[in-house]
Amino acid sequence: MATIDFCVWVVGGLSVSDRKRFREIIDSFPGSKVLVVGDLMVDQFIWGQVSRISPEAPVPVVKVTSESFLLGGSANVLNNVFSMGGGVAVTGVIGSDDMGRWLIARLRKMNVDTKGIVVEHDRPTTVKTRIVAHSQQVVRFDRENKQPVNSDSIDRIVEYVEAVRDDLGAVVISDYNKGIVSKRLLNGIKEVISGRNVVVCVDPKQGDFSLYQDLDMITPNHHEAGRAAGQEIVSEDDLVKSGETLLERFGFKAVLITRGEEGMSLFENNGGITHISAVAREVFDVTGAGDTVIGVLALCLAAGATFKEAAVLANHAAGIVVGKVGTSTVSREELMMVCNYSATDSHG
C-alpha cells in the first residue's frame, strides 16, 4: 500500500469549481447504470399517537392512524439510485408470500426489471415493522430467516449478473447479513465482471472483511471499521490506523468510514485521506441513511466521479435523507439544489 502523504479536510460548502464538476456528474446519472445485489426487504411503518400508558404493562398504547409499506434493505439502495434518475438493475431473494408479491409489484410499477429476483418457497420475505408515534420510533419487530440461501439461488443470481454486465458502470453489494452474501456469491460476481470497467462497492454487515477481499470500495461505519481492523476507534489517530489497515489487509482501492454526526473519512490506496464534515442541519431519522450513501456513491462512480467526488456527493445526500422521517430517498433535484446552495456558502 502507498504511504499516506496528504490529507484533505472538506468542511462546509463547495467552491464554484466544485459546483460545476458536481453538476456534470449529476447530469450524467440518467446515462449510468448500477446493479444492486443483496438482501431485499420490505419496511412497514405503523403510524399513530400515544395518549396513555397501558394498564397491563408499563408500555405506551399507540392509537394507529395509518400504515405504509416501503422498499427496504437492498431494495432501498435501488430506490435511491432510481430516485436520482440512474439506471438500475436488481437481484436477490424473496419469499413466496404477500410481502414478496408486494415488493415485485412495487418494482414493476417503477419499470424495474425483476427477472433477477429469485423466489424461495420455504423462506419468508424479510419485513421490518416499525411503530412510530409523534415522529418517534416506539418499537421495531422483524420477520426474517437469516440462514444462507440455496446454492441454486446463488447460481441464478450470478447468471443474472452475467446477463446484464455489459450495461453496468457499478455494482453495489448491499449486505444486511440475511443469508444472501457469501464468498461463493462474491467470487461468482467477480469472475463474470472481470476485465470490465465496473466498480464494485460493498456496504458490509459481516464482521470478517476477508469475505469482501479485493472489492473496489467498502463503506463501514466507524464501529464496523474498528472491529474489522482489530482496534477501537476513539481518536483521529485510531481512525487513520484503521483506514490504513483495511486498505492494506483486504486490498480495497478505497475505504469510506461513515462517522455519524462527525461526517465521513475516505481512505484511498494512492495515499490520500479526505475527512468530510457532516452537512445535516437537523436530524429526524437515520433509517436508511447508509442505503443512501452506498446508492449515491455507486451511481456517482458509474457516472465517472472519482472516489473523493462520489464521497462528497454521497455525504450531501445523506444530509438530506436524515432530515426526513422513515425510509426515505433523495431526488436528483434535491441533491442539485443542496450543491448549489453549498457553493454560495463555501468555507474553502
N, C-alpha and C positions, 0 to 999 in steps of 0.2 A: 504494500500500500504506500502511496505517496505521502511524504511528510507534510503535515498540515502547516502551511506557511502564510496563510492570510485568513482574516476573519472580518465579516461584514455584519453590521447591525442595520436592519431595516426597521425604522421607527416612524410611526405616524403615517403621513401621507406619501404620495407618489409625485415624482417630478414630471414635467411636461413630456420629456422623452419617454419616461415610463408609460405615461398615458397613451402616447401614440403607439408604442410597441404592444401594449396590452389590448388596445382596440384591434390591432391586426390579428392577434391571437384569438380574441373573442369572435371577430368576424369570420374566422376560419372554422369555427365549431361546426356549422352545417355540413361541411365537406369532410369531417373527421368522424371516424367510427371506433367505438370501444366495445369490446366483448366483456361481459360481466359473468364470471364463473363463481359460484359459491352457494351459500345457504339461503335459499328462498324462504321468505316468511310473510305472514300477514300480521300487521299491527292493528289490534282492535282497541278503540278508545270508548269508554263508557263515561259520559259527562254528566255531572249532577251538582247538587248543592247539599251542604251539611248544615243542619239547624239544631241537631240534638245528638246526644250520646246514647247508644243502645242500653236498655235496662238489662240485657242478657250478658253483656261483657263490656269492658271499658273501650269500646271502639265507636267511631263515628257512624251514624246512619246516613247513607248517601241516597238522596232522592234523585233518581235518574231522570234526566231531561232529554238526553239524546245519545245516539250511538253512531260511531263511524268506523269504517274499515279503510286501512291504508296499506300501501306496499311497504314491506319491512325487510330487514336484513339485506341480502344482496339485491333484492328487488328494489329497495330504496336507493341503492347505489345506481342501479339502472335508471330509476326515476329522476335522479339528479342529473345524469347525463342527458336524458330526454328533455328535461326542463330547460337545459342550457341550449337546446337545439341541435345537439350532437346526434350522429347516427349511433344506434345501439343494437347489440345482439346479446342474447342471454341464454345460459344453460345452467341446469341444476336439477334437483329432485324435489318432487312434492308427493303428497299422498292422494289416494283416490277417495276424496271426501269433499264436503261442501266448500271448505276453505280453499282447497286446491282448485276446485272449479271456479270459485270467485276470482282467484289470482289469474288463472288463464283467461277468463272473460275480461278482466280489467286490462291485461296486457294487449289482448286483441283489439279492445276498444281504442288503445293508443297506437294501433297498427304496428305493434312489435311482434316479430316472428317468434312463435312459441314452439317451433319444431325441435329446439334444443332442450326442452323441458321434459324430463323423464318422470313417469308416474310409477311409484312403487305401491302396490296394493296393500301391503302389510305395514305401511309406515304412515303416520299422520303428517299432515302439513303443519309445520311449526307455526304456532299462533301465540303472540304475546298480548295479553289483555291488561290494559292499564285503566284503573278507575281514577278519574280526575274530578276534583271538586274545587271550585273557586280558583282555577288555574294551578292547583297544586295536586301532584300525584299522591293518592291515598295508599294504593297498593297495586302490585302487579302480580299476575299469575301466568305461568307458561304451560302450554301443551306441546310436547315435543318428544322425539326419540333421537338420542344422541349416538346411537350405535352406528358403525360405519355402513354406508350404503352398499348395495350389492355390487359385486365386481362387474356384472353385466351393465349396470348403470354407469360405472366409470368408463367402460368401453364405448358406450353410446355418447357420453359427453365428449370424449376425445375425438370421436368420429365427427361430431358436430363442429368442434373447433377446427378440424382439418377442412371441413366443408366451407367455412366462412373466412379462413385465414387470409386469403388474398385481398380482402376488403378492409382489413383491420389496421389501425395505427397504434392501438394499445389494448392490453388485456388487464382486467382487474381480477385478482383473486381475493374475493370477499369472504374471509374465513371467520365464521362465528363458532367454530368448533362444534358443529351439529352433525358431523359424520360425513360431510362431502369431501373436504380437502384432505388428501393423503399423499404420501410420497409417490404412489403409483399414478395418481391423477396428475400431479405436477410434472413428473418425468414424461408422461404421455404428451402433455401440453408443450413442454419444452422441445420435445422431439419433432412435433408436427409444425412448429413455427420456427424451427432452427434455420438460420440463414436469411430470415426475413427481417425487415426493419419494423419490428413490432416491440414496443416497450411493455414489459410485464411488471405490474405494481401489485403489492400484496398488503392487505390490512390484516395483521396477524391476531390470532387469539390463542394459538397453541404455544406453550412455553418453550419448546425446543425449536429454536430458529434454524437448526440444521435441516429441518423439513423444507425450508424456503431457500436453501443454498443456491447461490448464483442467479437468483432472480434480480431484475434490474433495480427495483426500488421497494422499500418497505416502510410502513408508516405506523410504528408502535407508539403508544402513549409512554410517558416517562416511567411509569411503573413496569410496563412490559419490557421496555428497553433495558432498565436496570436489572431485571431478573434474567433476561437473556444474556446480558454482559457479565453477570455474576457480581454486581455491586449495586448498593442502594444509591440513588441519586439524590443528594441533599445539598449539593453546591454546583457552581458552574464547572469547576474542575472535574467533578464526578460526571457531569453531563458530557463534557468533551471526551473524557476517557471512555465512557460507554459508547458514544458515537464512533470513535476510532476503533474500538474493539469489535463492534458489529460489522463495520466495513471490512476489517481485516479477516475476521474469523469466518464470515459467511459469504464473502465475495460479492457483496452488493455494489452497484455503482453509486447508489445514493441511499441515505437513511434520513427520513424526516420524522423527528421525535416531536409529537404533539404534547404541549405542556399546560393545557387548560388556559387559565387567565394570564399565564406568562407567555403565551404565544406558541411558537414552534421553533425548532432548531434543525437546520438542514446540514448534513454532512455529505460531502461528495468525495469520491475516490481520487479526484485531482488535487486534493488537499484543501479544498475550500470549506469554510464553515460560515453559515448565514443564520443569524438569530433574527427572528421575525416577531415583532411585538403583536399581541392580540389587538384586534380592532373593534370588538363588540362594544357598543355603548351601553347596552342594558341586556342582561342575560335573563331569559324567561325559562328556557328549556333546552338542555343539551342533548335531548333524544335525537339520534340520527346525525349528530354533527360529524362523527367520524365517517359516515357514509358520504356526506357532502364533500369532505376533504378528499377522500380517495377518488370519488367520481369526478370532481372538477380537476383534480391533479392529473388523472389519466387522460381526460379529454384535452387538457392543455398540452400534454406531451404528444398526443396524437395529432394536434394542430401545429406541432413544430416548436413548441416552447422549450426552453432549457429547464433543467431541474429547478433552478432558482426562480425563474419566471413562473413556472407552474405552482411552486410552493407559495409564492406571494399571492397569486390569484386565489388559490385554494384557501388561504388564510382569510382573505376578504370574504369569500363565500361562506366560510364557517361563521364569521362575524355577523353575517346577515341571518343565517338559519337559527342561531341560538337566541335571536330576538323574537322568535315565533314559538307558539305553543304546539306541541305534538310533533309527530314525524313529518318534517317539512322539507321543502326543496327551495332552490334559488333559481330565478329565471335569468336568462342571458341579459335582459334589460336591467334587472336589479344589479347585477354584477357590473355592467357598464356604467350605471349611474353612480355606484359606490366608487369606482375607479376615477370617474370624472370629478366627483366631489373631493376625493383624496388628493387629486392633483392640484386643487386650489388651496389645499390646506397642508402643503408639503413642509416637512421639517428637514428636508435634505436627503 
